[in-house]
Amino acid sequence: MIVTTILIVCLLLILFEKLPMTDQRLRFIAIVTAAAIVGRLLFSSLPNIQPATALILLLAVFVHPIVGAIAGMLVVVLTSLFLGSGPFVLFQALAYATIASLGFVPILRYRILLTGYAFFAGFLYGWVSNLGFLVLTDFSWQAFFTLLVTGGTFDLLHGLSNAIFIWILFPIFLRILHSFDEKKGTE
């Protein structure tokens, strides 16, 4: 599983390198990624409440799913320097890649539908991240299921904060994106 995750990360990096990027688009991605990093660090004292996932989803939907996945990986790796790191970081990166992968679905460009997906993404992120415990320890599937159930409150908080941040950031993100790229920044 670890080798598969590393291969997925490498594949995403290769695909990102092949995406057509203007300097302006790259600056926009860097700014949003930096905002996600700062947001995750600022809200780190609150359990699973942070704007990083919402910003990653906005990048995935309105720029490109691979961009969202790469931004999510950067957020996890760079914030782990301050919040603590370990092998679980690899699974958090995989979780962001997983939730960003649906960014190509056109109906997610509607605020209400993206808000709903952002709520679900809070749970999906937790479930994929928890795979690390199953893989890196000798957890049984029963213990893993118990972990999913007991982590439900944290996943719920993550989902709710995602939905709130998407609802707030959606119009702001589109206005900023519109100023960078007129053809992609419309609702």
JOHU-V719823 format. One record per run of one state. SS is the DSSP state (~ for helix, > for strand, _ for the rest). FROM is the first residue (numbers start at 0). TO is the last residue. If there is no record, write none. Layout:
BEGIN
SS:FROM:TO  SS:FROM:TO
END
This chain:
BEGIN
_:0:0  ~:1:17  _:18:21  ~:22:41  _:42:50  ~:51:61  _:62:63  ~:64:82  _:83:86  ~:87:103  _:104:104  ~:105:108  _:109:109  ~:110:135  _:136:139  ~:140:149  _:150:150  ~:151:179  _:180:186
END
